[in-house]
């Protein structure tokens, strides 16, 4: 597992954790504020991080998350449940 893979999984886990504490919007998507990641970065990402550094991490993973005006949302629902096919 590469460093990029680990960082990616860390972001997904951090998002999943924060999202579990928030109600979804009307469309069923839970949007998490960048500020929440910053405030919880030590606990969720292993070290205190600036907004700029967290922004950079998310921009490296634009295939799974979008960031608009400091609000982060998943491109697809991020969960660990396997989809029924």
GUZA-317217 format. One record per atom (N, C-alpha, C): y, z, x; residue in one letter. Coordinates in steps of 0.02 Angstrom, whole numbers, plus 50000, padded with zeros to 5 digits. Layout:
// residues N
YZXA;...
END
This chain:
// residues 85
499405000050043X;500005000050000X;500625000050044X;501054995250032X;501654994650074X;502184999650051X;502695000450093X;503255004850077X;503585002350012X;503654995850006X;503964992949946X;503564994649884X;502904994249889X;502464996049832X;502555003349813X;502595007649863X;502675014749850X;503345016149817X;503875012949842X;504545013749813X;504555011349741X;504225005749730X;504195002849663X;503855007649615X;503285010349636X;502915015049593X;503325021449582X;503685023549633X;504105029449628X;504645028449574X;504945022449574X;505465020849524X;505165020749454X;504575017749448X;504245017449382X;504095024549358X;503835028749404X;503665035649385X;504295039549367X;504825038549405X;505455042049391X;505735039849323X;505725033349311X;505965030749246X;505535033649190X;504875033449199X;504415035849147X;504545043149131X;504655047049184X;504795054149174X;505445055249136X;505985052049159X;506635052849126X;506615050149055X;506285044549045X;506245041448979X;505865045948930X;505395049848956X;505005054248911X;505425059848883X;506015061048913X;506455066348889X;506995063848843X;507015057248832X;507555054148793X;507285050548731X;507695050148678X;507475046248620X;507585038748634X;507155034548606X;507265027348614X;507855025048572X;508165019448592X;508685016348552X;508355013048491X;508775010148449X;508525007048387X;507995001648400X;508034998348457X;507554993048472X;506914995748504X;506865002448510X;506255005348538X;506255005948613X;506785003748645X;506825004148718X;507205010448737X;506945014048786X;507305019848810X;507725017748870X;508375018948865X;508825017148920X;509025023548955X;508985023349021X;509125029249062X;509755027949103X;510205032849105X;510815032049144X;510665032749219X;510985028549257X;510925028849330X;511085035949354X;511585038949322X;511785045749339X;511205050649335X;510755049649286X;510175054049279X;509715053449339X;509635047349365X;509225046349424X;509535049849484X;510205049349490X;510565052449546X;510485060049543X;510595062849483X;510555070049475X;509855072749488X;509345068749476X;508655071049483X;508295067749542X;508685064549586X;508365060649640X;507925064749686X;508145070849702X;507755074949748X;507065076349718X;507065078249656X;506435079849621X;506015073649610X;506335068049589X;505955062149568X;505805057249625X;506265056749672X;506195051749725X;506085054849794X;506025061449795X;505845064749858X;506425066649903X;507025064149887X;507605066149927X;508235064849887X;508765068349905X;509395067249871X;509655060349890X;509865056549840X;510095049749853X;510755048449817X;511155044149848X;511795042249817X;511665037049763X;512155036249720X;512105031149668X;512005024249699X;512355023149755X;512315016649788X;511595015149811X;511265020149841X;510575019249865X;510095018049807X;510185021749753X;509745020849696X;509855014049664X;510495011949660X;510655005249636X;510285000049676X;510285000849742X;509954996149787X;509204995849772X;508905001649762X;508185001749746X;508034997949682X;508464998949632X;508344995349569X;508464987949576X;508954985949616X;509084978849623X;508514975349661X;508144979149701X;507544976249735X;506974975249685X;507024978449628X;506484978149578X;506734975249512X;507134969949518X;507434966949458X;506924963649413X;506314962849437X;505794960049394X;505544965049343X;505654971649356X;505414976549307X;505974980549273X;506564980749304X;507114984549275X;507754980349275X;508174981449224X;508834978549225X;509334984249227X;509904982849257X;510424987949261X;511074984849239X;511364987649186X;512004985249162X;512454991249151X;513034991149182X;513534996449174X;513235003449183X;512815004149234X;512535010749249X;511985012949202X;511725008349163X;511175009949117X;510565005849139X;510005009349148X;509405005949171X;508905005449114X;508644999449104X;508124998649054X;507574994249082X;506964995349057X;506404991349081X;506424984449050X;506194979549086X;506164972749060X;505594972349009X;505044975549026X;504504976248977X;504394983748971X;504074985748917X;503954992848911X;503534995248970X;503785000249004X;503435002849062X;503005008649038X;502355007749040X;501915013349025X;501265012449061X;500865017549062X;500245017349099X;499655015849054X;499785015148989X;499245013548943X;499075006148950X;498435004748950X;498244997648954X;498334994548886X;498584988548885X;498704985048822X;498024983048791X;497974983648727X;497364981048694X;497414973548692X;496884970248716X;496914962848716X;496414959948667X;
END
